[in-house]
Amino acid sequence: MRIVAVSEAALSLGIGPGLMLADARARVPDLLAVPHDTRADAALLDAIADDCDRYTPMVARDPPDGLILDITGCAHIWHDEAGLVSSLAARLAHRGFTLRLALAETPDKARALARHGQGQSLSLPVACLDLEESQTTALRRAGLYTVGDLASRPRAPLAARFGMAAVSKLARVLGEEDVRITPRRVPPALFVMRRFAEPVVHTDFVLDVIHDLAAEAARELRARGEGGRRFVASLFRSDGDVRRLGIETGAPTRDPALLLRLLRERIESLNDPLDPGFGYDAVRLDIAITEPLGAVQTGLEGDVANAEAVSALVDRLGVRIGTSRIRRFAAGNSHIPELASLMFPANSPALPLPWPRAEPGEPPLRPLHLFDPPQRVEVIAEVPDGPPRRFRWRRVMHDVVAHEGPERIASEWWKRKAGHESGKGGLTRDYFRVEDGKGHRFWLFRHGLYGVEAGSPDWYLHGMFA
């Protein structure tokens, strides 16, 4: 067992990471040692990263004890880069953390400066390149101790002897090559933020601030010709805790009043009420997903108003029970009945496929409910390839008094390896809409062409009309 991390007091006694626990106890008999909990360390790092979201949405983990923040475009919220860095340092120090900060133009350069000493990158040791131990040892044996020693030499011999990874890492530490970080969360398409001079404990005041932020974001969205589909409000408490409230809308919007109403309903539906603690000191509104939103022409039949009413209903239900629990039907790109309609989340973009509609005054072309799978029935017909005259379903005989059809539906022959050859693939279906003597309407089909695809085709009941 080896020492992983030590306190300042232990370090002053000559106990450092990597030392055997037995040797450490020999030096300090009353040494207090606890098992290393990697999960607790990772959870603590995540908590610190959540708190750092107040400075930028681009936060990446650098395990086991580091974070990388991309503050591009965020420094103006804190007046300048120096103000942001000083605020971050003071905040973490106040929470009892010892930290080392560095500001650079590339992530690798900032990481090297923070972990291996401040100053110029040329004076950094070659260990900052994070190469394999054998490569680092080889560099030192060759008399190359610092980044400056490597930077003054041609890159081709270095790549030939130490590999391209060493040359690439050297370019990143020198700031010659920039590799973007991979943030913990997907960056939003747009975000607006407000800081408070003093912590705020009143939730209503915070909601009013979110309304103002939504109005500010709406102006930017209007200039882009877009609307938001997913919004996330992040409430940053002064003690480092972060509470996020996410809502989704069925259609793109930039209406601050609608957003505030949905947020209030989202808060009311929470199992645990919002606890401001010692107060919120910052609020950020992320527009995570945007879509084009232009002017809408109102129709004479009120289709737009109906669509807006349905969208508002979906939004309210989605806030209370979750958008994944609300489903809607959409036309599928297939003529096969069981594949002609699909179910999607209610807030997903609509597919540009029209629903098949019957003529005014005509019965519906398809029943609302289809049996899955179709149910086998016994049919009696006047001629083998004619319409049904009588059929038995669930031990009950039904006499057909009216019928319409057939509607012939072939299989998707273009998906077969043999193409449109007869008998190669699925059978043809002949659908009939029939009505029995009691007024019940059924949707039957004969599976296979008589004498061509099947000697005695089977019949199935695929659905019933209301």
N, C-alpha and C positions, 0 to 999 in steps of 0.2 A: 504494500500500500504506500502510495506517494502523496505528498502534499500538492494540492491543486491551487489553492489560494490562501493568502495569509493576511493578517491585519498589520497595521503599522508597528504595533508593539512587537509582534513576532518577527517582523522584518528587522527591527533594531537588534534583536537577539541573534541574528544570523540564520534565521529559518526562512527559506524561500521556496517558491514553487519548484517541484521536481525532486525535493529532498525526500528520502525514505522516512516513513513515519517512525520507524524504530530509532533511526539516527536522531530525529527531532526530539523524541522523548528522552533519549540519552542526554541531550544537551539541556533540555528543559523538562524535568520530571513531571511538573504539574501542568504540562501543556494541555489545553482544552482543544480537542479535535472532534469535529462532527462529520458525518458522511456527506459527500458531495451530492447534491440533489440537482441534476441537470435540468429536470423538468421545472423546478422552481426558478432556476436561473433563466430559463427560456421564457417563463411566464412573466418574470420581472422585466426582462428586456422588452416583451410585448407591451407591458403596461407603460414603460417609458416611451416606447414608440407611439403609443396612442396619445400620450401627452404632447409629444413633439408634432403631432398632426396640426396643432394650433399654428405652427410656423410655416408649414408647407404640406400639401397632400402627397408629395414625393418623398416618402420615408422608406428606406430599405434597411434590413437587418444585416449586420456584419458580425455573425457569431464568433466567439461566444459572448462578447461583452462590448460590441460596438454598433453604432448606427451611422448611416450615411444619409444626409439630407440634401436634396437638390432644391436650393432656395431661389432658382431662377424665376424672376417675375413676382416674387413674394416679399422682397426686401422693403418695398415702398410702404407696406403695412406697418413696418416697424421703423419707419423713417429712412433707414439705410441698412447696409449689411452689418455695420458695426453695432447698430442698435439691436438687430436681431440676435447677433452672437452674444452680446452682453446680457440680453434678456434670457436667452437659453441657459447661459452659464449660471446666472443668478438663480434661476428657477431650480435647476438640478442641484446646485449647491445647497439651497434652502431645504431641499428634501433629503439632504444628508449624503449625497453622492460625491465621490471624488472623480473628476473628469478631466479629460485632455481634449481640447478643441483645436481644430485647424481649419482654415478657410483657403480653398484653392480652386483653380479653374476646372479641374477634372477630379472625379471621385477617387481614383487611385493615388493621385498626388496628395489630396487632403488626408486620406487614410494613412499614407506613409508618414506624413508630417506629424499626425496626431499620435501614432503608435511608436515612432522612432526618433522623436525630437523635433522641436521647432527650428526655424531658420531657413536656410536655403536647401533646396532639394538636392543640390550637388554634394552637400556634405553628409547626406544620409548614408547609413551603412547599407551594404548590399543585401543584408537580411530583410530590408523593407520590400524587396522584390517578391518575397514569399515563394521562392523557388524550392525545389526539393533540397533536403539537407546535404545530399552529395554534391549538388550543383553549387550551393553556397560555399561549401568547403573547398571545392575546386577553384572557385573565383578567388577566395582568400589565399590559397596556395600559389595562385598565379600572380599575387601581388595586387589584386584589385579589391580594395577594401571599401570604397565609397562609390556612390552613384556617379560622382564626377570622374572617377577613374574609368568607368565604363563609357561615359558620354564622350570622352576625349578620344576614343578609339573607333576605328571603322566597324560598322555593324555586321558586315558579311563574315569576317573571321569569328566574331562573337557567336553568330547564329550557327556557324559550322561546328564550333567547339561545344557550345552550351545549349544549343537549340533555339528555335524561333520563339519559344515561350519567354525566354530571358530577354530577347530583343524587344518583343511586344510589350512585356511588362515594364521594361526600361522606358520605352516611348510614352507609356501612360503615366509613369511617375514623373517624367520630365514635362508633362503637359503637352506633348506633341501629338498624342492620340487620345481621343475622348471616347469612352464607352459609357453609354447611359446606364443608370442603375435600374434595377428591377424593383419597383415599389411594392410594398405589402398589399396595397389596394390599387385597383385600376384608377388612374387619375380622372377626375371629372372633366367633362367637356367645358365647364365654366363653374367658377366659384366666386363668391363674394363673402367678405368677412367684416366683422365689427368687434373692436376691443373696447373694454370698459376701463375707465380710470380706477373705479372701485368695484369690488365684487357685487353682483346683483342677486338678490334672493327672491324677487318677485317673478313668478312664471309669466304673468300677464305682460309685464314689461318686456320680457325676453321675446314673447310672441309678437309684440308690436315691433320689436327690432327685426325679427324675421320677416315681417310684412314689408318693412322698409327695404330689407335686403332683396326680397322677391321683386319689389318694384325696380330696384337698381338692376337686377339681373334681367328683368323684362325689357328694359331699354336696350341692353346689349343683344338680347335674343331677337328683338324686333329689327335691329340693324342687320343682323345676320339672316333674317327671314326664317327663323327657327322657333320652335317651342320645346319645352321640356316635357319629358315623359317620366323621368324618375328624379326625385328630389330627396336629398339627405340633409337634415339639419343636425349639426354637431354642437353640443353644448359642453363647453370646457369649464370644469369646476376649478376653483383655486387650489384644491388639494391634489390635482392631477387626474381625477376621475373624469371620464368622457362619456356622455350619453348621446346616442345617435338615434334619430327618429327618421325613418325612411317611409316615403309614400310613392305610389305609382298612379298614373292617370291612364285612362283608356285611350285618350287622344292627346296629341301635343298641345300644351297650353302655356301661356305666360300671364295668367290672371292671378295677381297676388291675393285677392279675396278668396278665390277657390283654394289656393294653396293653404292659406291660413285656416280655412274651415276644415279642410282635411287633416291638418296637423292637430287641431283641437280634438277632432274625433279620434285621431290616433292616440293622443294622450289619454282620453277618457277610456279607451279600450285596453290600456296597459294594466297588467296584473299588479305591478308595483308602481305607485305614483312617483312622479318626478321628485327627487330629493335634491334641492339645491345645495345642501350642506352649508358650507361657509360662503356660498355664492358662486355665480358664474362670472368669469372674467373675460370670456371671449365667446363669440357665436359665429359659426360659419355655415353657409348654405351652399351645398354642392348641387349642381345640375348634372347628374351623372350621365343621363341619356338625353339626347336632343334629336329632333326630327324636323324636316321642313314644315313650315306653317305659313301659308299664304292667306290671302283674302278668300272668303267663301261666299259664293253666290247663293242667296236664299231662294229656294224653289217656291212655286206657287202652292204646291201640295203640302208644304211644311215638312219635307223630308229632313231638312237640316235641323229643325227644331226637335223632331223626334230622335234623331241621332244624338243630339246634345243631351236630351233627357236620359236616354239609355246610357250614354257615357257617364253622366253624373251619377246615375244609380250604381253603375259598376264601380266607380271610384269610391263611393261611400261604403259599399259592401266590401270592397277590397281592403279598405282601411280597417274594418272591423273584424273580418274573418280571414283575410289573406287573399291576395290576387290569385294564388295557385289553386284555390278552391272554387273559383268561378270559371266556368268553361263556356265556350261558344262554338257553334258550328260554322264551318266555312266550306265552300265548294272545293272539292278535290279535282285534280287534273286527271280524271279517269272516267270512262263511261261504264265501268263495272259498278253495279248498284251499291255493293258494300264498300266500295272505295271512292264513291262519288262525293262523300262528305266526311270531313275530319273534325276532330275536336282540338281546340287550341285554348291556351289561357285567354281570358277575356280581354286582357290589356295588350295582347300581341297585335302587331300590324295586320290589317285586313288584307286578304289576298284579292288580287284584281280579277277574280273569276266570277262570272254572274251565275246566280242560281237559275236552274231550269224552271220556267213558270208555265202553267197552263193558260189557255185563253180565257178571257172573262166569261163566266157562266159555265165553264167546263169543269169536270171533276179533276182533282189533283193527279198529276202524272206519277207521283211516287207516294207511298205511304210514309207517315212520319216515323213509324217504328218498323224495323226490319228484324226478323229472327236471325240469331247468330248461334249455330248455323241454320240454314233453311230446313224446315221440317218436312219430312217425307209424307206424301199423301197418296191415296189410291184413287185413280181417275178413270172414269168411263167416258169415252168420246165416240161420236158417230163414225168418224173415220180416224185412222191412226194418226194422221198429221193435222187433225182438225182441233177446234176448241173443245174444252171440257164441257160435258153435259151434267155430270154428277161426280162428286168426289167425297171420300171419307177422310176425316181428320179428327184424331183423338176419339175414335170409335163413334163418331157422329156423322151421319150421312147428310150432305148438303146438295140440294137440287139447284142447278144453275138456271136462273130465269133470264139473265142478260149477261152479255159478255162483250168485250172490246179487245181487239188484238188480231194477230200477234204483233208484239214489238220485239223484233229480232235483235239480240245483242250477242255479238261474236266475242270470242276471247281476244286478248291482246296479242294478236299473231306477230306483231313486229318485235315483240320481246322473245319470240321463240327462236331457237337455233335453226329450225327447218323453215322458218318464214310462214307463208300462207298456204302451205300444203295441207290438204284435207287429212284429218285424223292425226295431225302432228301438234299436240298440245291440248288446251282446254276445249270443251264441247260448246257448241252454240246453244244459246238459251232463247226460247220463244215465250215471252211474257204475255199473260192475259189478265185483264181486269174483269173480274166476275162478280155477280151479285146473286145471292141465294134468295129463296122465297121469303125469308124473314127480314130482308133488307140489309143483311151483312155483306160487306164488300171485301174481297180478298184479292191478293196479288199472287198468281200462280205462274210457274214456268215449267216448260218441258225441257229436260236436260238432254240435248243432242238431237240432231236432225234424223227423222225416221228413215231407216233404210240406207242412210249415208254414213252417219257417225255412230249410230246405235241401232240394233235390231229391234229392241223394245225400250224406248227411252223412259226414264223415270220422271215422275212429277214431284214438284216441291212447292210448298207454301212459303213465300219469302216475306210476306208482310200483310198487315190488315189496315184498311182505311178507317179513319175515325167515323 
